[in-house]
Amino acid sequence: MKNFGKLALPHLIGLLAYSIFLKIIDKSMGGEMMFFLALLIVAHVILCGLLAIMKFTKSETENGAFYLLIAFLVLLIGFGTCVSFFTLNIH
């Protein structure tokens, strides 16, 4: 479990970074970036899933399980971010 933080931190920081970036851009566009945020979150989850599959095929089961957990965290936090992104844009 000691490597989990090292593996998860870049993914969670990336999620935070592109969410904030899209929120800043969205203020000038009037609420059209939520769909793009959802696509980025889905792509991020798929990337983590592919990394997990790669780790499992290399017999690194602990890191593979970590990447599955990271995919779940990105999906859970990203869903909440996307929902709040939508509700804050309703006028």
N, CA, C and O atoms as a DFTB+ gen file, in Angstrom:
364 C
 N C O
     1  1       0.818      -1.197       0.000
     2  2       0.000       0.000       0.000
     3  2       0.864       1.264       0.000
     4  3       0.348       2.372      -0.147
     5  1       2.160       1.095       0.163
     6  2       3.028       2.272       0.227
     7  2       3.164       2.973      -1.122
     8  3       3.432       4.174      -1.154
     9  1       2.989       2.260      -2.234
    10  2       3.114       2.867      -3.558
    11  2       1.830       3.508      -4.046
    12  3       1.837       4.193      -5.069
    13  1       0.737       3.302      -3.344
    14  2      -0.545       3.802      -3.816
    15  2      -0.544       5.325      -3.926
    16  3      -1.039       5.875      -4.910
    17  1       0.002       6.002      -2.935
    18  2       0.038       7.462      -2.964
    19  2       0.859       7.988      -4.125
    20  3       0.488       8.977      -4.758
    21  1       1.980       7.325      -4.408
    22  2       2.827       7.758      -5.517
    23  2       2.138       7.544      -6.863
    24  3       2.348       8.313      -7.800
    25  1       1.319       6.503      -6.957
    26  2       0.604       6.235      -8.206
    27  2      -0.647       7.106      -8.343
    28  3      -0.966       7.556      -9.443
    29  1      -1.348       7.344      -7.252
    30  2      -2.628       8.050      -7.313
    31  2      -2.468       9.563      -7.414
    32  3      -3.282      10.229      -8.054
    33  1      -1.437      10.107      -6.795
    34  2      -1.295      11.557      -6.732
    35  2      -1.257      12.234      -8.102
    36  3      -1.960      13.227      -8.286
    37  1      -0.478      11.754      -9.072
    38  2      -0.500      12.431     -10.380
    39  2      -1.862      12.387     -11.070
    40  3      -2.244      13.335     -11.756
    41  1      -2.587      11.296     -10.888
    42  2      -3.902      11.181     -11.519
    43  2      -4.910      12.140     -10.877
    44  3      -5.706      12.774     -11.569
    45  1      -4.865      12.235      -9.556
    46  2      -5.797      13.128      -8.876
    47  2      -5.448      14.595      -9.115
    48  3      -6.341      15.434      -9.237
    49  1      -4.161      14.906      -9.184
    50  2      -3.753      16.270      -9.510
    51  2      -4.155      16.607     -10.950
    52  3      -4.593      17.724     -11.223
    53  1      -4.009      15.656     -11.862
    54  2      -4.433      15.866     -13.239
    55  2      -5.925      16.116     -13.337
    56  3      -6.364      17.005     -14.067
    57  1      -6.709      15.331     -12.599
    58  2      -8.159      15.528     -12.564
    59  2      -8.495      16.918     -12.051
    60  3      -9.347      17.603     -12.616
    61  1      -7.838      17.329     -10.997
    62  2      -8.063      18.660     -10.447
    63  2      -7.664      19.741     -11.443
    64  3      -8.379      20.728     -11.613
    65  1      -6.527      19.556     -12.099
    66  2      -6.014      20.570     -13.022
    67  2      -6.942      20.765     -14.214
    68  3      -7.299      21.897     -14.539
    69  1      -7.339      19.671     -14.871
    70  2      -8.190      19.891     -16.042
    71  2      -9.607      20.278     -15.666
    72  3     -10.304      20.900     -16.468
    73  1     -10.052      19.929     -14.468
    74  2     -11.373      20.399     -14.027
    75  2     -11.359      21.903     -13.790
    76  3     -12.277      22.610     -14.207
    77  1     -10.317      22.392     -13.120
    78  2     -10.213      23.836     -12.873
    79  2     -10.023      24.586     -14.182
    80  3     -10.636      25.632     -14.397
    81  1      -9.174      24.055     -15.058
    82  2      -8.932      24.698     -16.348
    83  2     -10.226      24.827     -17.149
    84  3     -10.510      25.884     -17.713
    85  1     -11.007      23.749     -17.197
    86  2     -12.255      23.801     -17.955
    87  2     -13.281      24.713     -17.296
    88  3     -14.080      25.345     -17.988
    89  1     -13.269      24.787     -15.977
    90  2     -14.188      25.686     -15.286
    91  2     -13.847      27.138     -15.588
    92  3     -14.743      27.965     -15.759
    93  1     -12.550      27.452     -15.656
    94  2     -12.131      28.817     -15.996
    95  2     -12.538      29.154     -17.429
    96  3     -13.045      30.242     -17.698
    97  1     -12.312      28.217     -18.341
    98  2     -12.699      28.435     -19.738
    99  2     -14.211      28.548     -19.873
   100  3     -14.713      29.325     -20.685
   101  1     -14.936      27.765     -19.072
   102  2     -16.393      27.706     -19.179
   103  2     -17.050      29.028     -18.799
   104  3     -18.127      29.346     -19.303
   105  1     -16.427      29.795     -17.930
   106  2     -17.025      31.070     -17.536
   107  2     -17.189      32.003     -18.730
   108  3     -18.150      32.770     -18.801
   109  1     -16.255      31.935     -19.657
   110  2     -16.347      32.806     -20.822
   111  2     -17.218      32.209     -21.933
   112  3     -17.631      32.926     -22.844
   113  1     -17.499      30.902     -21.865
   114  2     -18.264      30.255     -22.935
   115  2     -19.727      30.027     -22.577
   116  3     -20.520      29.677     -23.451
   117  1     -20.097      30.210     -21.344
   118  2     -21.499      30.111     -20.978
   119  2     -22.008      28.715     -20.680
   120  3     -23.202      28.469     -20.853
   121  1     -21.177      27.794     -20.246
   122  2     -21.650      26.496     -19.789
   123  2     -21.580      25.361     -20.779
   124  3     -22.323      24.391     -20.634
   125  1     -20.737      25.434     -21.762
   126  2     -20.679      24.394     -22.782
   127  2     -19.561      23.376     -22.556
   128  3     -19.411      22.459     -23.364
   129  1     -18.793      23.503     -21.512
   130  2     -17.630      22.647     -21.314
   131  2     -17.908      21.402     -20.469
   132  3     -17.017      20.570     -20.297
   133  1     -19.124      21.259     -19.940
   134  2     -19.412      20.108     -19.100
   135  2     -19.297      18.808     -19.896
   136  3     -18.793      17.814     -19.374
   137  1     -19.746      18.799     -21.123
   138  2     -19.659      17.598     -21.945
   139  2     -18.201      17.219     -22.196
   140  3     -17.851      16.040     -22.148
   141  1     -17.358      18.204     -22.461
   142  2     -15.940      17.949     -22.669
   143  2     -15.286      17.429     -21.394
   144  3     -14.414      16.562     -21.457
   145  1     -15.700      17.949     -20.232
   146  2     -15.187      17.452     -18.956
   147  2     -15.571      15.992     -18.762
   148  3     -14.756      15.188     -18.309
   149  1     -16.809      15.647     -19.103
   150  2     -17.250      14.259     -18.980
   151  2     -16.427      13.340     -19.883
   152  3     -16.060      12.238     -19.475
   153  1     -16.140      13.784     -21.095
   154  2     -15.317      12.987     -22.008
   155  2     -13.898      12.800     -21.476
   156  3     -13.329      11.714     -21.586
   157  1     -13.333      13.848     -20.905
   158  2     -11.992      13.735     -20.326
   159  2     -11.962      12.767     -19.147
   160  3     -11.011      12.001     -18.990
   161  1     -12.987      12.804     -18.332
   162  2     -13.050      11.897     -17.183
   163  2     -13.168      10.459     -17.653
   164  3     -12.493       9.579     -17.117
   165  1     -14.010      10.202     -18.643
   166  2     -14.146       8.846     -19.182
   167  2     -12.830       8.378     -19.799
   168  3     -12.435       7.227     -19.609
   169  1     -12.154       9.246     -20.526
   170  2     -10.853       8.890     -21.116
   171  2      -9.820       8.592     -20.031
   172  3      -9.003       7.683     -20.176
   173  1      -9.860       9.362     -18.946
   174  2      -8.934       9.139     -17.831
   175  2      -9.197       7.784     -17.168
   176  3      -8.256       7.062     -16.841
   177  1     -10.459       7.443     -16.972
   178  2     -10.812       6.151     -16.373
   179  2     -10.383       5.005     -17.290
   180  3      -9.870       3.992     -16.815
   181  1     -10.590       5.157     -18.597
   182  2     -10.164       4.123     -19.551
   183  2      -8.653       3.968     -19.527
   184  3      -8.144       2.849     -19.574
   185  1      -7.929       5.086     -19.455
   186  2      -6.470       5.032     -19.364
   187  2      -6.020       4.276     -18.119
   188  3      -5.114       3.446     -18.190
   189  1      -6.640       4.554     -16.994
   190  2      -6.287       3.841     -15.755
   191  2      -6.631       2.356     -15.865
   192  3      -5.896       1.511     -15.355
   193  1      -7.732       2.037     -16.520
   194  2      -8.091       0.640     -16.733
   195  2      -7.079      -0.078     -17.610
   196  3      -6.714      -1.222     -17.336
   197  1      -6.626       0.588     -18.658
   198  2      -5.592      -0.003     -19.527
   199  2      -4.277      -0.187     -18.781
   200  3      -3.589      -1.191     -18.968
   201  1      -3.928       0.773     -17.939
   202  2      -2.717       0.626     -17.129
   203  2      -2.843      -0.554     -16.169
   204  3      -1.876      -1.280     -15.936
   205  1      -4.031      -0.739     -15.617
   206  2      -4.263      -1.877     -14.727
   207  2      -4.106      -3.194     -15.476
   208  3      -3.490      -4.129     -14.965
   209  1      -4.656      -3.271     -16.678
   210  2      -4.523      -4.495     -17.480
   211  2      -3.061      -4.774     -17.804
   212  3      -2.614      -5.920     -17.755
   213  1      -2.319      -3.718     -18.136
   214  2      -0.891      -3.893     -18.420
   215  2      -0.136      -4.403     -17.200
   216  3       0.735      -5.266     -17.319
   217  1      -0.467      -3.873     -16.035
   218  2       0.211      -4.322     -14.812
   219  2      -0.161      -5.764     -14.479
   220  3       0.689      -6.532     -14.030
   221  1      -1.418      -6.138     -14.694
   222  2      -1.826      -7.518     -14.427
   223  2      -1.136      -8.495     -15.374
   224  3      -0.784      -9.602     -14.967
   225  1      -0.940      -8.101     -16.630
   226  2      -0.276      -9.003     -17.573
   227  2       1.211      -9.137     -17.283
   228  3       1.830     -10.132     -17.661
   229  1       1.786      -8.146     -16.618
   230  2       3.192      -8.231     -16.223
   231  2       3.365      -8.880     -14.851
   232  3       4.463      -8.866     -14.296
   233  1       2.306      -9.441     -14.307
   234  2       2.278     -10.108     -12.998
   235  2       2.571      -9.159     -11.846
   236  3       3.078      -9.576     -10.805
   237  1       2.257      -7.897     -12.033
   238  2       2.356      -6.923     -10.948
   239  2       0.946      -6.685     -10.408
   240  3       0.350      -5.632     -10.637
   241  1       0.423      -7.677      -9.689
   242  2      -0.982      -7.651      -9.284
   243  2      -1.286      -6.515      -8.302
   244  3      -2.378      -5.947      -8.332
   245  1      -0.333      -6.186      -7.443
   246  2      -0.590      -5.115      -6.485
   247  2      -0.759      -3.775      -7.202
   248  3      -1.692      -3.028      -6.908
   249  1       0.131      -3.470      -8.132
   250  2       0.012      -2.222      -8.884
   251  2      -1.218      -2.239      -9.791
   252  3      -1.845      -1.198      -9.989
   253  1      -1.571      -3.393     -10.340
   254  2      -2.784      -3.498     -11.138
   255  2      -4.024      -3.188     -10.321
   256  3      -4.929      -2.494     -10.784
   257  1      -4.059      -3.706      -9.101
   258  2      -5.181      -3.412      -8.210
   259  2      -5.211      -1.934      -7.833
   260  3      -6.281      -1.339      -7.708
   261  1      -4.027      -1.346      -7.654
   262  2      -3.961       0.081      -7.355
   263  2      -4.532       0.899      -8.506
   264  3      -5.270       1.856      -8.277
   265  1      -4.198       0.534      -9.739
   266  2      -4.717       1.277     -10.883
   267  2      -6.227       1.104     -11.033
   268  3      -6.911       2.029     -11.471
   269  1      -6.748      -0.051     -10.681
   270  2      -8.208      -0.207     -10.686
   271  2      -8.847       0.686      -9.632
   272  3      -9.900       1.279      -9.868
   273  1      -8.209       0.781      -8.470
   274  2      -8.721       1.660      -7.421
   275  2      -8.620       3.126      -7.840
   276  3      -9.519       3.918      -7.557
   277  1      -7.535       3.482      -8.511
   278  2      -7.381       4.845      -9.007
   279  2      -8.457       5.150     -10.051
   280  3      -9.015       6.248     -10.060
   281  1      -8.750       4.197     -10.921
   282  2      -9.808       4.387     -11.916
   283  2     -11.150       4.624     -11.232
   284  3     -11.925       5.482     -11.654
   285  1     -11.421       3.861     -10.176
   286  2     -12.661       4.041      -9.428
   287  2     -12.702       5.413      -8.760
   288  3     -13.735       6.082      -8.777
   289  1     -11.579       5.835      -8.170
   290  2     -11.533       7.147      -7.523
   291  2     -11.719       8.280      -8.528
   292  3     -12.446       9.237      -8.259
   293  1     -11.068       8.178      -9.675
   294  2     -11.212       9.203     -10.703
   295  2     -12.661       9.247     -11.189
   296  3     -13.207      10.327     -11.414
   297  1     -13.280       8.086     -11.349
   298  2     -14.676       8.043     -11.779
   299  2     -15.592       8.656     -10.723
   300  3     -16.482       9.442     -11.050
   301  1     -15.378       8.302      -9.472
   302  2     -16.226       8.805      -8.392
   303  2     -16.055      10.306      -8.199
   304  3     -17.040      11.043      -8.149
   305  1     -14.818      10.761      -8.089
   306  2     -14.561      12.189      -7.900
   307  2     -14.933      12.968      -9.158
   308  3     -15.483      14.066      -9.072
   309  1     -14.636      12.405     -10.316
   310  2     -14.975      13.069     -11.575
   311  2     -16.467      13.198     -11.777
   312  3     -16.936      14.215     -12.289
   313  1     -17.230      12.179     -11.382
   314  2     -18.685      12.267     -11.485
   315  2     -19.211      13.391     -10.608
   316  3     -20.060      14.174     -11.032
   317  1     -18.706      13.467      -9.387
   318  2     -19.121      14.550      -8.491
   319  2     -18.747      15.911      -9.040
   320  3     -19.516      16.867      -8.937
   321  1     -17.559      15.995      -9.624
   322  2     -17.119      17.249     -10.223
   323  2     -18.009      17.626     -11.398
   324  3     -18.385      18.788     -11.549
   325  1     -18.341      16.660     -12.215
   326  2     -19.164      16.914     -13.387
   327  2     -20.581      17.330     -12.982
   328  3     -21.162      18.227     -13.593
   329  1     -21.132      16.688     -11.967
   330  2     -22.470      17.048     -11.498
   331  2     -22.461      18.460     -10.915
   332  3     -23.369      19.246     -11.186
   333  1     -21.447      18.787     -10.120
   334  2     -21.378      20.132      -9.557
   335  2     -21.129      21.159     -10.657
   336  3     -21.620      22.285     -10.575
   337  1     -20.378      20.785     -11.675
   338  2     -20.129      21.650     -12.827
   339  2     -21.461      21.984     -13.496
   340  3     -21.688      23.125     -13.896
   341  1     -22.338      20.990     -13.616
   342  2     -23.634      21.182     -14.254
   343  2     -24.560      22.016     -13.388
   344  3     -25.211      22.935     -13.885
   345  1     -24.628      21.710     -12.104
   346  2     -25.578      22.408     -11.235
   347  2     -25.173      23.851     -11.000
   348  3     -26.033      24.699     -10.761
   349  1     -23.893      24.147     -11.062
   350  2     -23.472      25.534     -10.873
   351  2     -23.685      26.378     -12.122
   352  3     -23.603      27.605     -12.062
   353  1     -23.959      25.729     -13.258
   354  2     -24.178      26.466     -14.504
   355  2     -25.651      26.706     -14.812
   356  3     -25.971      27.389     -15.785
   357  1     -26.542      26.165     -14.011
   358  2     -27.969      26.391     -14.241
   359  2     -28.331      27.796     -13.772
   360  3     -27.981      28.192     -12.660
   361  1     -29.021      28.537     -14.604
   362  2     -29.360      29.929     -14.258
   363  2     -30.833      30.055     -14.016
   364  3     -31.319      31.144     -13.714
